[in-house]
Amino acid sequence: MPPDRPASSTICVNAHIGQDTAYGAVIAPLYLSSTYKFKALDEIGPYDYGRGGNPNRDALASTLAQLEGGAGGVITASGLAAIDLVLNLLDQDALVIAPHDCYGGTQRLLHSRQAQGRLRVRFIDQSDGQAVAQAYADKPALVFIETPSNPLMRVVNVAALASTAKQAGAMVVCDNTFLSPVRQTPLALGADIVVHSTTKFINGHSDVVGGAVIAKTAELAKTLSWWANCTGVTGAPFDAYQTLRGLRTLHTRMDAQETNALNIAHFLHDHPRIKHVYYPGLGDDPGYELANTQQSGPGAILSFDLHCDRDGVREFLAQTQLFQLAESLGGTESLICHPASMTHRAMDQDARTKAGIGESLIRLSVGLERSEDQLAELSVLLSAL
Ligand SMILES: Cc1ncc(COP(=O)(O)O)c(C=O)c1O
């Protein structure tokens, strides 16, 4: 008996394969044209102008919507453009509740929109029930969730946060960048919208900057598409083409990178030079139980605190070879980063300290290299500390 719905690996691999009616191309062609012919006066075809619609963006959006269990979506020029697109749904002065340890660029965006008088934002620890109840009592219009969080891999309960947010009358938006739809589907847990930096696991090859917004309802998807055309934040066709190409191997990449990450997490967990490992795949991690119910795996990102000061960190990072010292994550190659001075430098020091992002924190995006090679490099780096 065939299953009711294809498995997500099949959706990824077969997305828009063999549907070209012009030449029978197996792979969906790339449409770079910025404009499309009208059939006649008042007779508009499926596309008219590339900012508002493009077949490659639509192919990627419909595939991601299928994977996330949404009704439709919009492909944007970056992950932050995706988040900013969602903010257009808010009335002036609306209250946004966001995690105090979310991605630094998201914090900067929300702070800057607040400084303009566009909205109000409150950053809270979303795993603290009392802080959540207090924030919800102020009638937020939007609750923004990022789980696992960047860079501390904290897992929050999407279903619980979403159901109480709904009672408070708020829309729920979840950033699913760290896991991708093959490990977590927030819409099924009660979120209204999922956002992605497709720059990360979805494209997976560190050669495209892009984003996506997936909506639970067709109405919401339509409103978001309207705003995307109005504000011009849609992504380029070639980026969408590349990203769909990357998406085809998402399952296999995630499986292999996650296995490597688990090996590293266990290795670091027992190492004397390591103060703490943040990874929900470890049995003693505070997010372990929740991750086991909410996610179908812990993912391939992990962070750790070293037993050293900033100078020690500098020395540690100076010796890396296989792990590239770079921002971003989710590519096939392993990356190492110092969040306090790199990805989260846009946050002020006080906010970083409150969130737990200290000077000795290191984040790894674990790639597809042979696990033994990754462990050997980390072992050398740590023994030189
Ligand atoms: C969790 C998360 N959300 C959003 C973004 C922003 O994405 P982009 O860099 O594609 O704008 C990032 C970037 O690192 C991220 O880590």
The ligand as an ORCA input file, in Angstrom:
! r2SCAN-3c Opt
* xyz 0 1
  C      18.524     31.027     13.455
  C      18.785     32.045     12.384
  N      17.754     32.739     11.870
  C      17.923     33.659     10.907
  C      19.171     33.954     10.412
  C      19.339     35.006      9.357
  O      19.543     34.415      8.118
  P      20.319     35.099      6.898
  O      21.746     35.192      7.297
  O      20.064     34.196      5.759
  O      19.706     36.459      6.719
  C      20.273     33.244     10.903
  C      21.621     33.514     10.402
  O      22.615     33.038     10.915
  C      20.075     32.266     11.930
  O      21.096     31.562     12.453
*
